[in-house]
Amino acid sequence: MVPKNYQHILALVFAVLEINENPQLLSNVTLGVCIYDSYFSAQRTYHATMLLTSTLEIFVPNYLCDIQNHLAAVIGGLDSDISLYMATVLDIYKIPQVRYIPAPVMNDKTPGLSFYQMVPEETLQYEGILSLLLHFGWTWIGVIVMDNDNGERFVQTVLPVFSQKGVCFAFIERIPTLSFVTGFMDIIEDGVKIHDSMMGSKANVVAIFGESYSMSFFRWLPVLSVDNKLVGKVWIATAQLELSAFHYQRHWDAELFHGAILFRYQFSYLQRFHKFLKKGNPLSTIKDDFIKNFWEHVFSCVFLNTTGDPVDGGICTGEEKLESLPLPFFEMSMTGHSYSIYNAVYVVAHALQAMFSSRRTYGTVLVRGRPELQNQPFWQLHHFLRSVSFNNSAGDQISFDQSGKIIAGFDVINLIVSSNESFHKVKVGRLDPQAPPDRVLTINEKAHPLSVCTESCFPGYSKKVKEGEPFCCYDCIPCPEMKISAQKDMHDCYDCMDTTYPNIKHDFCIPKARTFLSYKEPLGISLSLFALSLALITALVLGIILKHHNTPIVKANNRNLTYILLISLLLCFLSALLFIGHPEPVTCLLRQTAFSIIFSVAVSSVLAKTIMVVLAFMATKPGSRMRKWVGKSLANSIVASCSLIQAGICSVWLATSAPFPDVDMHSVTTEIILECNEGSVILFSCALGYLGFLAIVSFVVAFFARKLPDSFNEAKFITFSMLVFCSVWLSFIPAYLSSKGKYMVAVEVFSILASSAGLLVCIFAPKCYIILLRPELNNRGQLVRR
């Protein structure tokens, strides 16, 4: 079952209902409709056609006993073979057949059948395809036709005309005629053959001359392809083809058809038909043997009272929405075929109206207040069909030419397949048979379809010529990360200026923002408040120590070193403020050097305190020579010498390659970073390395002195403080190197504050605790363990 064909039935029923409700047309006469399926089988088609000529529900050929139901005309034959099978039977009874497909091929054994064609002359469509090919310069194409008489006629009569105009054919393939017993293996075998021909050809345009179901066949091609090289081909399909799919192809990839050009029978939008479709419901619709089968297939559900084979899915509620179906399954607006069927019903109705009105030849017998037609010679309806002319409800004029073909044209449609597998039909031109010869085909250049060999590369892309292909065949390559192209069909992308960066689409440059770690942003404010808070705490600790400077716990650990350490920590916290704010020449000179020297003083003070603790315990041993080293002079010497070395490194740094304000335009794509260039990276590394050396030495000395016998051994707290200090700065290195812009500065500021806070808390928190909360422990007897 091809689900989309169900709309043909609905268009037929809709037209009949409209006519029966119209008092101006066939007044007091009720049109009825009887629908049969051909199942793509000649036997089924002949049988269904004979049923139409017999009494309803009683199949007896040439026997008709129902005087209230008269067959006036037949509308049908979606494909050419089906139409021909029906015509061979209907012609015996002279019953008119109104077709909505081009005329089938007639051979010598076929009688002169009468057809009324609701679609334009087919030769007009072929002329339009040829004009389209020449318009875009597509002279190397592949052709796919049906493997039947119509396809052979096309190859023998139409393609030579194409060749005369300079169009060459890379390949000509044939697809099988669909039948009721067509198997998957047959489809796959023919699909592989067509797939191989397309893959082996450089032709980028493929013209299809098929039947209504051919698109369903071509949806097998992506399944048979191991890659996606078929995508990008430009497909040109005749109006007979519908964009359709079988129910099992619901989720199959359709990107293959993106950019396809479809010829479509011209039609007008009918708002009433759209409303009619929205009312469709399998639970409320009666006398429709097709709707439940259609509903189960398209919504993948099953009705509880169904007698057919169950399908995968849930239970059908009947509340499912037709507008939610994908376009290959169903359309809420009429297709070209459905519009032709709709007009065909009106053609028959207007012909009947003309025949009933002609009292010169036909009489009317009133039965129960209604005109009933008894033994009316319906074969004479042909005369009125040929001369019918009217405007339908959409305002389109409907009339036939001398050969029984409707006077109309074609629309040229560009099929767009979105990334979510939704389909959009964009009208890009039209074929008008009544226009001057040079204006029969009109194409909207602004909306011309995409094709590999004619495609324009939009801004943000550049052209790359395909290897081994003509210069007009190229791929559109997205611009690299830092490049743009501002115009169509650029051969190369170009760089933005240093002060700008590409937008997301890479089609123009955006000015970069100038950034630095500012006092006005949350990060800068937080770090500033953190630094000032720690500086205030350090000042309070220094005040407490000065107030209790004569107590044993202060005197026991070298008061001078304590004062130096607290003052240096206070300055460390304040030096962090030099890193925040707009980089200036003075701040750039001071921030790293001041930080290095002040930290060296702090760490050397800690080292001196640790060494003094060790010497003090060694001096208590009898006969020890270490007593002469215990004193203020040694501690001051340690602090001074260690700090002078760092000061020397910084002096050389400032003298040879001093830091200076700079801008970094490349580290962050969207920003210009205002920063302090460190000048000499080597000397900067030396300053940090020397600081780390002092910290490690202090940690090692304190670690070995942590178990000296004393109830208040400061070496224990120094060990913890230096462990915190070293951990912070070891973490600083990878964090600093992996950061960019103002966040790199923020990492260094945080490391300064965290390491300084570690020294402050680990060394002075125990002292403040004893001084303020446990003053009874602040005496010599408690501090010295004998």
Residue, then its C-alpha position, 0 to 999 in steps of 0.5 A: m500500500v502506498p499511503k499517499n494515494y489515499q488522498h486521491i480517494l478523499a479528493l474524489v469523495f470531497a468533490v462528490l459531496e460538494i456537488n451533491e450539496n450544490p443546488q445549482l449543479l445536478s439539482n435533485v440528482t445525487l452522485g454516488v461513487c464506487i471505488y476499487d483497488s487495482y493492486f497493480s495487477a492486470q487481472r484485478t484491474y479487469h475484474a474491478t472494471m467489470l464490477l463497475t459495469s454490473t449490479l452492485e454486490i452481484f457480479v454477473p457480467n452484462y447483467l444490470c438490474d439496479i435502475q437507481n444506480h447508473l454508471a455515468a463515467v469512470i475516473g481512474g488509472l493512476d498508472s498508464d498500464i492500469s488506465l489501458y487495462m480499464a479502457t479495453v473493457l470500458d470501450i466495449y460499453k462506450i463508457p467515458q474514462v476521465r484520466y488523471i495521467p498522461a495517455p498510455v502507449m497505443n499499439d496496432k492491436t489497441p482500439g481507438l479508445s476515447f480518453y479525457q485527460m485531466v493533465p496537460e500534454e506530456t510533450l510540453q513537460y519534455e520540452g520544459i525538462l529540456s529547456l531546464l537542462l539547457h538553462f542551467g548548462w546541464t549537458w551530461i545527465g543520467v536517465i532512468v525510465m520505466d521498463n515498459d512500453n511508455g519507457e521504451r517510447f520515451v527512449q526512442t522518440v524523446l531522448p533523440v531530441f535531447s541529443q540534438k540539443g547537445v544533451c548527452f547521457a551518461f547512462i540510461e537505466r530502467i526500473p521494473t513495473l510494480s506488481f502485486v507480487t513484486g518482491f524485495m529481492d527484485i527491488i534490491e536487484d534493480g536498485v543495485k544496478i541503478h546505484d552502481s550506474m550512478m556511482g560509476s558516472k560523473a553525471n550530477v543530474v539524473a532525469i526520472f521518467g517513471e510512474s507514481y510509485s517510483m519515488s518509493f523505489f528510489r528510497w531504497l538507494p541510500v539503503l543499498s549505498v555503503d557511503n553517502k556519495l549519492v547525496g548531492k545529485v540533482w534529480i529531475a522528476t516528471a509530474q507523474l511521480e509523487l513524493s511517496a513512501f511505503h509504510y516501512q520506509r517511514h524512518w529511511d534517510a531522504e537526504l538523497f532527494h534534497g534539491a530535487i526538481l519536480f514538475r507538478y500539475q498546476f493546482s490551486y489551494l482549496q481551503r475547504f478540502h483542508k478542513f475536510l481532511k481535518k475532520g477525517n476520523p476512522l471511528s466516525t467515517i462510514k462506508d470507507d473500507f480504506i481508512k482503517n487500513f490507511w490509518e494503521h499503516v501511517f500511524s503504526c497502530v492497530f484497531l482493537n476490532t481489526t481482523g487483519d494481521p497486527v502491526d507493530g505499535g500501540i492501539c489506534t485511538g482515532e484521535e491521531k492527527l493527519e497533519s502530523l504525518p510526514l509529507p511522503f505519507f500524506e499532505m494536507s493540501m491537494t497534490g497535483h493528482s488529487y486536484s486532477i481527480y477533483n476537477a475530473v468529478y466536476v467535468v463529469a458533473h458539468a457534462l451530465q448537467a449539459m446532457f440533462s438540460s438538452r431536452r431535444t435529445y434526452g427525456t427525464v422521467l420523474v420517479r418519486g419526485r426525482p428525475e431518474l434516468q432509465n436506459q439513457p444512452f450514456w455513450q453520448l456523454h462523450h459529446f458533452l465531455r469534449s465541449v465542457s468548459f467551466n471555472n471550478s471553485a478555486g477560480d481555475q478554468i477547466s476545458f479540453d483541447q481538440s485531442g481531449k487534453i486539459i488546457a493547463g501547464f506545470d509548476v516547477i518545484n524545488l524539494i528541500v529536505s531539512s535535517n529533521e527529515s521534514f520536506h518543503k516544496v518551493k515553487v521556482g518556476r512554471l511551464d505555460p503552454q499559452a506563453p510565447p515560445d521563448r517564455v514557455l519555461t520561466i525560472n526564478e533565479k533567486a530560488h534555483p535549486l542546488s546542484v553540485c556543479t552549479e551551487s553557490c558557496f554562501p558567505g562562510y564557505s570557500k570553493k574547493v575544486k573537485e579533483g579530476e572534475p571540471f572547474c565548475c564542479y566544486d565543494c563548499i568548504p567551511c572557513p577555518e576557525m579564525k577565517i571568514s568569507a564575506q561574499k559568495d563563491m570565494h576561492d579562499c577564506y581570509d583572516c580577521m584583523d587582530t582586533t576582531y574575530p569571526n562570528i559563528k557563521h564565519d561571514f563577518c568579523i566582530p570587534k574583540a572586547r578589551t578585558f583585564l581583572s578589574y575592581k568592578e567585576p565580581l571576580g576582582i571585587s571578591l579577591s580584593l575583599f579577600a585580600l583586605s580581610l586577611a590584611l586586617i586579620t594580620a594587623l589584629v594578630l600583630g596588635i595582639i602579639l605587641k600587646h602581649h610581647n612580654t609573655p613567655i609564649v611570645k618571648a619563647n619564639n623570637r619576638n623579632l622574627t615574629y614581628i618580621l613575619l607578621i609585617s611581611l604577611l601583611l605586605c603579602f596580602l596588600s601586594a595582591l592588590l597590585f595584580i587587580g586593576h588596569p595594567e599600568p607601567v608602575t604596577c607592572l614593575l612592582r607586582q611581581t618583584a614586590f611579591s617575590i621579595i616580600f614572600s622571600v622575607a616571609v619564608s626566610s623568617v619562617l626558615a630562621k625561626t625553624i633553625m633557631v628552634v633546632l639550635a636552641f635544643m642542641a644548645t641545651k646539651p652539656g658541652s655543646r658548642m652551639r650556644k654561641w650561635v644562639g642569638k638575634s644576630l644569626a636570625n637576622s643574618i638568615v633573614a637578611s641574606c635570604s632576602l638579599i639574594q631574591a632582591g638581587i635576582c629582581s634587580v637584575w630582572l628590572a635592569t635587563s628586561a623589566p615587566f611592562p604593560d602589553v596586550d594579548m590578542h591571540s590567547v582568547t579568540t573573542e578578547i583583547i587581554l590587557e596584561c603585564n608582560e613579564g619581560s624575561v620569562i627566565l628571570f621570572s622563573c628564577a624568582l619563583g624557583y628561588l622562593g620555592f627553594l626557600a619553602i622546601v628547605s623550611f619544610v624539611v628543617a621543620f619536619f625533622a624538628r617537629k618531635l623535639p620535646d616541648s609542649f609548645n614546639e613551634a616547629k610542628f606548626i611551621t611544618f603544617s604551614m609550609l606543607v600548605f604553602c608548598s601544596v598551594w604553589l605546586s597546584f599553582i603551576p598547572a593552573y597558571l599554565s592552563s589559564k588565559g587572560k584575566y583568569m591567569v592573573a586571578v590564579e596567581v592572586f588566589s595563590i598569594l592569598a591562600s599561601s599567606a593565609g596558610l602561614l598566618v593560620c598555622i603559625f599564629a592561630p595556636k599562639c592567639y588561642i593560648i594568649l586570648l583563651r587559655p592565659e593559664l598556659n602562657n607561663r614558662g612552666q607550661l611551655v618548657r618540659r623538663 
